[in-house]
Amino acid sequence: MATYNPLFNNEDGSITEYSFRCGYVQNKELDGLKTELYHEGCVYHVRQFKDNVRILWETFEDDELDKARTLYSQLGQNHE
């Protein structure tokens, strides 16, 4: 069982803003699509890959983590 640390993880298991700023990446893979959310500089990135080819790359300003999380969640849903 994973240990919950409020500094690095939210109660829902997502990564905290602090974790992103420390270089952590949130990612998941479903139906051959890999989706990742990370922070670099003053920008959040949401990228998606299929067969190791990037098919989507959206960026969000430093104060738009909620928008980035929303897109990440939508892309992580079942794609049937």
N, C-alpha and C positions, 0 to 999 in steps of 0.2 A: 504494500500500500504506500502510495506517495505521501510524503510529509508536506503539510500545508504551512507555508511561511508567508505571512501577510506582506512582507517586504517585497517578495518576488512573485507571488501568485494571489490572484483574487479568489474569492470563495468559489466561483464557478470554474476555476482551473485556468483561466486565462492569465496572461502575463501582465504584470503591473507596468505602469509608465516607467517606474524606476528600472525595472528589468530591461525594458527596451533600450533605455539610455545606457545601460551597462553592456549592451550588445547581444542580448538574448533575442532569439527568433522564435516566433510562434508559427508552427506549420502543421499541416495534416495532408493525408493522401486518401482519396476516395475515387473509385472507378477509374484509376489510371491518371487522375489529375492531382498534381501536387500544388498546394496553395500555401503561401507564406506571407507573414506580416512581420515587418521589422522597421527599425528606426535608424536613420543615417543622417548625420548633420542636423538639420532642422526640418527633416521631412520623414514622414511615414510612408513606407512602400508596401503595396499589396501586389504580389505577382502570382501568376498561375502558369504551370507548365504541363504539357502533355508530351509524353515520350521525350523528355528532356529538352523540348523546344518551348520557349516562352510564348504564350498565346495571349497574355494580358499583363499589363504593368500600369498600375494607377498610383499616383502620388498624392499625398495629403499634407497640408501645412502642419507645423508643429502643434497647433492648438486644435487639430481635427482628428484626434485619436478615435473618438466615438464614430466618426464617419468611416474611418479606415477599418475599425472593428466590424461595423455593419456590413461593408462590402466583403470583408474576409468571411464573415459568417454566411452570407448569401452564397458565396462561391464554394463554401465547404459543404453545401447541401447536396443531396443525392441528385445526380445528373441523368437519371433514366428518362 
